[in-house]
Amino acid sequence: MKNRRNLIFTCLLVSLGIHSCINLYQPENIVQNQEISFEKVPNGEYTRISDMATGKDGSIFAADRRNSRVFLFDSKGQCQSIWDTQSDHSVKVRFPAAIAVDERGYVYVVCRNEIQIRTPQGKWIGGFSVDFSPKDIEVDQFKNIYLLGLKDDQLVHKYMPDGKFSVSFGRSFDHADPRIQRYYTGGNLAVLDEAVIVTYTVPYRIEIYTFDGQLIRKMERPEIEFKPNFEIKEKTRRFRGNSRGLRIWSFKDKIYHVYFLQNKGLQLDIWNLNGKFITGLPLNIRDFLFGDRDEVYYKKSSLEGASIYKGLFKLTD
């Protein structure tokens, strides 16, 4: 009987702990939250989203790198289709790392060192290969493609709509160990009407370039403790950094930069396009996935199969 009481008491503590953890991540600066659940999606319990993009009609595209598939949701968060290795497509989706949508609604998927171009319904219509592994992808209004990844000590690589290489630019993270350099170089890309924005994993740095790769502006916050502190484990290939840049996007002449700061969690900085820092604030969420205009997509849990939440960011003047 005593053991049974102890078991019940332990279960109660665990339950309370889980409940408190769930309540911990309630965003204060994101409103009108809408849940996108994987409960009714086949094998949804194994989903782990690595990148997202949205179409003009509100369609939501989510890349599940671990399980080699891309989800298409409508604007209400209902799953419409899944593109994976089992789909009836001539070219399969394999380990999608990044995804973008152009003004026509065409979808660009990074599958290791291959760039796939698909219709909004997932039909393959073209693509090309590159000799490195991109971490992010963006497309400008002229259908030029920008890839983020370490290649020849450059960070951003521009390709023409037909896949022909154009130019590389952007500084890479300098470190004696090439594995660390490759892993920590580059956070995220964003494309403006006439420029490309890059955020770096370490140190804290945002740079704006012209479409030809000319540096326009650099933004830094040296007062923030944002130095790399690596733990290397050879067998598991685990690399740890105490702080790192994550996502970046722009809306209404402002730049929004989400980053992780050790002991403080996810933070959001707001800058204007002239490089003036406006404000910074904490984001009480577990994982930030994507920002587009004032819409944001995030997770409250890092567990597999965890829901994505769509909300409106409360913009500050």
N, C-alpha and C positions, 0 to 999 in steps of 0.2 A: 504494500500500500504506500509506504514511504517513497519507494522508487517511482511509483506512478505519480504521486504528488509532485515530486521533483521534475519529472518529465513534463507534466502540465505547466509547471511554473516556468521551466526553460522555454517551452513552446510559446508561452505568453510573452516572455521577454524578447524572444526572436521576432514575434509578430509585432510587438511595439517598436522594436528596432527597425524593422522593415518599413513600418508605417511612418516613422519619423524620418527615415531616409527619403521616402517618397515625398513627404512634405517639405523636405529641405530644398528641393529644386522647384520653386514656384517663381517664375520670372516676374519682377516688379515693373519692368520697362516694356513688356510685350503684352498687348491686349488683343481681344477678340480671337482667342486661341481656338483652333480647330484641330481635332485629332485625326491623323491618318493612320489607321490601324492595319496591321498585317494579320489579324486573327482569321479573316476569311480568305486570305491569299494562300494558294498551295505552298506548303513548306515555309510559310511565313515566319514560323518560329526560329528559323535559321538565318533570317535576313540581318545583314549589317550594312547599312548604306554608307558609301564612301564619298559620293558627290551627287549633286542635284542640279537641275536647270528647269526653267519654265518657258512655255510658249506664250505667244500673244493672246491666245484664247484662254489662258489660264491652265492649260495642260501642265502636268508635273511629271518630269522624267527623273528617275532615281536609279543610280548605278549601285549594284550590289556586287562588289569586286570579289568577295570571298566565294560567292556561289555562281559566278559567271552569268549574270542576268541583269536586265534593265527593266524597270517597272514603268508603265505608263498609267498615270492617274488622271482623272478629269479634275476640273477646278473644285469639285466638292470632296475630293479625296477618295473617290471610288476607283478601284483598280480596273482598268480597261483591258490591258494585255500585259504579257510578260515576254520579253525577248531573251532567249537563252540558248544553250547548246541543243535543246530538244525542239526548238521552234522550226517551223517550216520555212526557213530562209536559206538562200544559197550560201551565205557567209554567216558563220556562227559568231555569237558574242562570247568572248573569252576574257575573263578577268578585267572587266571595265574599271579603269582607275579614275577617269574624269569624263565629264559630259558637258556639252554646250548646245545651244539652239540659236540658229541665225534668224534674220527677219522674215525669211520665207517659211519658217517652221521646220526646216531641215535639222536633223539631230546629228551631232558629231560626237562619236564615242572613241575614247582612247582605250584600245585593247592591247596592253603591253607596248610593243613598238609599231603598232598598226593603228591608223586613223580610219575609222569607218564613218561613212556619211549615209544617213538613212532618212526615209520619209518619216513624218510624224507617226505613221502606223508601223514603222519598224522595217520597211522594205529597204534592202541594201541597194544603193544607187551609185556608189563609188567609194574611193578611198586611196590611201597611199601608205607606204611604210617609211619609218625613220630609223636611224641607227643609234637611238637612245630610248630611254623609257620615260615618257612625259608624265608629270605629276598633275598638270592642269592644262585646260584648253579654253580658249575664247575665240570668238569670230567677230570681225568688225562689219560695218554696213556695206563694205565692198566685197564681202565674202572671203577676205584674207583670214588665214588661220594662224593663231599664236599658241605656241606650246611652251610650257614651263618645265625645265629639266636641265641637268648638268650635261653639257656637251662642249668640249674644247674650251673649258673654263668660261663659257658664256651661259647665261641663264634663260633668256627668252629667244625663241626661234620662230621667225615668221615664214609662212608658206603661202604661195599664191593659191587661188581657188582650185587650180588644176593639180595642186600638190607639189609644184615646183618650188624649191627652196629660194628664199629671198634674202634674209639678213638675220644675223644673231646679235644680241646686245644684252646688257645687264651683267652686273658683277656676280661672281659666285662666292660662296662662303669659303674663306681660306683656312685650311687645316692640314696638318702634316699627314693625317690618316685619310686616304682617299675614300674609305667607306663612310667615314663621318661626313666628309665634304659632300658626298653624293646624297647621303640621307637627309642632311639638314639644310641643304641649299634650296631656297625658294619656298614660299608659303602659298601664295595664291595670285591669280591674275584677274584683272577687270579691264574692260574696254570702254572708253568714253567715245564721244563723237569724233575726236581728233587726236586721241592719245591712248596710251596703254599704262595702267597702273600695276605695280608689282609690290607685294609685301614679302619680306624675308623671314625665314624661320628664326635665325639668329644673325646678328643682334637685332634690336628694334630698328627697322628702317623701312620707309616707304619711298618709292621712286616713281616718277612720272616721265614717260618717254613719248616722243613723237612716233608715228607709225613707221618711220625709217630708222628708229633706234637712237635718236639724239636725246640725251638727257635734258629734261626741262627743269625738273625740281626734285629735291631730296628732302624728306621729312624725317627727323629723328627726335627721340626724347632721352637724352643722355642721363637725365635724373632717375630714370627707371633702372632698377637692377635687372639687366637682361643679358647676362653673360652665359655662354654655354658651359655646362658642367656635365661632362659625359661619363657614363658608366658603360664599359664595353665588356660584353660576355661573348667569347668567341663562338661557343657552340650554339647558343640561342640567338646570336646576332641582335642583342637588345641594346639600343642606344637611348640614353636618357638625357634630356635637357631640362634645366630648371625653369626656363621660360621659352616661349616660342610664339612666332606670328602664325596666324591661322587663315582667316578669311578677310576679304576686302571687297567692297563694292561702292558705287557712287549713286547719289540721288539728290536732285535739286542743288547742284553746285557744292555738294558736300561729299567728303570721303569718309566711309565707315570702316574702321579697322578692328576686327575681333582678334584678340590674342590671349594666351594663357600666361599668367604670372604666378610663379610659385608662392604658395601659402595664401594666395588671394583668389585663385580660380580664374574663370573667364572674365575678361575686361573688354570694354568697348571704348575706343577713342574716336572722336569726330574732328575732322579737319576741313578747312575750306580748300578750294582748288589752288589758292595762292600759297599754300603751305603754312597757313596760320592754324595753330592748335586751338580748338574751340572748347572742348570739354571731354572728360573721361568719366566713365561710370561702370560699376560692376554688373555682370549678367549672371543672375542666379539660376543657371541652367547647367546641364551636364555636358552637352555636346552641341556646338553650333555647326550647322551643315551648309546653309546657303542664305544669301541675302540678295534681294532683287527689289529695287525701289524701296518702299517702306515695308515690304513683306519679308518676313524671315522664317526660316525653317530650322528647327532645333529638336533635340532629344532631352528628355529628363532622366534617361537611364542609358548606360552603355551596354546593357545586356543584349544578346541576340534577340531579334524579334521585337525589340522595343518600338513603340509607336513614334512616329514623327509628328511634330506639332507645327502648325502653320499659324502665324500671328502677324499683327501689325506692330511695328516698332513705334513707340511714342517719340516722335522726332522733337528735338529741342531747337529753339531758335538761336 
